[in-house]
Amino acid sequence: MEVLDVLAAFGSTGRVGLLHPGAHLRTVVSDYGLPWDIGRIDTRRRWPHLYSYGDVEFVVCRCRIITSVTVQTWRRTVELPSQAQSSEVIALPARLTFAQVTDALAASSCQWERLKPIEGQRALRTLPQRVDFTFITDDGPDPVLHVAGTWAHDHECMPPAAVDAAFADGFPPERAD
């Protein structure tokens, strides 16, 4: 597994392994094990909630559906969920340039468009999946990938009473601070 292949597939499909907007958390947990609990998005409410498998972070709504996925690539390595071993991650080298990413997207026949530049950044969005790749431009001669992520997935969330009934077991358990 190469991180560039994983990111090109993410741009093309909106998926990192089993993780994608619209995926059910129980299904993901049955294959990957419990994710690391990063914490609440809003400290007053449990949902939405941020989890991760290594450097792949994802937001889950109260009906336990993944609403967005982000791959943090700003470190020298990226930890991705292992397809072979539940609850484990694989660390891969990840200092990727704009040219490397766009070449990999082109090789996978993934269309993309440049986004309006912001000082210190260059970004692109894949089509039609709408995965944004953001590069920093002040870290050497070539823009370096900092993060790749999906937009929030809109869905009709279950009413609170239905959520309480469906997840009476409190799944997944919340970490104690």
N, C-alpha and C positions, 0 to 999 in steps of 0.2 A: 504494500500500500504506500503510495506517495501522496503527500499533502496536496500537491498541485492537482493530481487526479481527483482527489476528494473535493477540492474547491471548485474545479471545473464542473464536476457532477452536481455540486450544490447550486452553482449558477444555472445549470441547464434544467434541473429538476426541482429545486427548492428543498432538497433533502440532504441530510447528512446521516447516512444509514437509515435508521428507523425514525429519526427526528425530522419532523416537518410540520408546518402549520396545518392544523386539522387532525393531527394524530391524537389518539387517546392515550393518556398517560399510563393506564393499566397495561395496555398492550406493549408499550415501550418497556415498562418495568419488568414485565414477564420475560423479556429477552435480555435486557441490559442490567437488571437488578435496580435497587433504589438509587436514584441520583443523589448528588450532593445538594443539600438544601442551602442555597445562598441566602434566602430570606424573603420577607414580604416586600412587595413593591411599595405599599402604603403601610406604615407601622400600625395603623389602627385596625386594619382588616387583613385577614389571612390571604385573601385572594384579590387580585392576581398574585402569583408567587413565582420567584425566580429560582431555577434549579440548574445544575450542570452535570455533564459527564466530561471531566477534564476541561478543556477550553471551549467546549460547545455548550453555550448557555441557552436556556429556553424559558419562556414565560408560559405559565399554565393558568387558565381561568378557573373559576369555582366549579365548573362542570368537568374539570380534569381533561380539558382539551388544550393542546399546545397551540398558542397563538402567534408565537414568533420564535425564530432560531437565529442565533448569532455565533460566529466562530471568531474568537479572539486570536489574532495572529501577530500581535505586537511583540511577543517574546521571540527568542531565537528558536524555540521549539513549540509545537502545537500538540496538545494531548487530545486524541480523538477516541471515542468509545470503541472498544474492541468488538469485532464481529464474532470472534471465536471464544472469548472468555467473558462471562457475565461479571459486571461490576469492576472491570479493569479498563484501563486506557492505554493507548499506544502513543509514545512520544515520537514525533517526527520533526526533522529540521524544517524551518518555516520562514526564512528571510526571503520573501518573494518580491520581485519587482513588478511594476506595471506591465512591462513588455512580456515577462514570463506568464503572468496571469492572462493577458489578452491573447497570447499565442495559444495557451491551453484552452481557453474558451473557444477560439477559432477552430482548433483541432477537434473539439467536441461538437462543432456546428452550432454553438450557442451564440445567438445574436445579442448585442449589447449596444448601449448608447452612453456617451459621456454625459456626466451631469455638470451643471454650472460650477465652475471652480470656486473654491473658498480659499482664502489666503492660508498657505501651509498645507493644502490638501488637493488631491485630485481624486475624482470618484467616477465610477461607472455603474450602470444598472443593467442587469440581464433582462432579456425579453423572451418570453412573456412572464417569466417567474418573478421578476421584480426583486432579485437579490442584489443588494447594493454592496459594492466593494469600495472601500475607502483607503486611500494611500496617503502617506505623509510625504511631503516634498522637501522638508528641511533636514533630512537625515542622510545626506550624501547626494551624489550626482543623479541617481535614479529614484523615482518615487517608490516607496516600500509599502507593501500591504500592511495595514493596521488592523482592519476588521472587515468581516463580510457578514451580512445579515439580511433577513427577510423583513418585510413590512408586517405589521400586525394583521392577523387573519380575522376577518369579520365572520361571526357566526351567531346564530340565535342561541344564546345561553339558556340553559334549563332554569326554570323558576327556583327560587331558594328552597321551597319545600320539597321539590323533586330532587334537588341536589342532596339535601339532608337525608332523604330516603335512600338514594342510590349509593351514598357514601357514609352510611351510618357508622362504619368502622373507622371513620376519620382518615381514610386513605388519602394520601400517604401521611405517615406520622410527621409532625412538624418538629424540627430540632429545638431543643430547649436552650435558651441563651444563658 
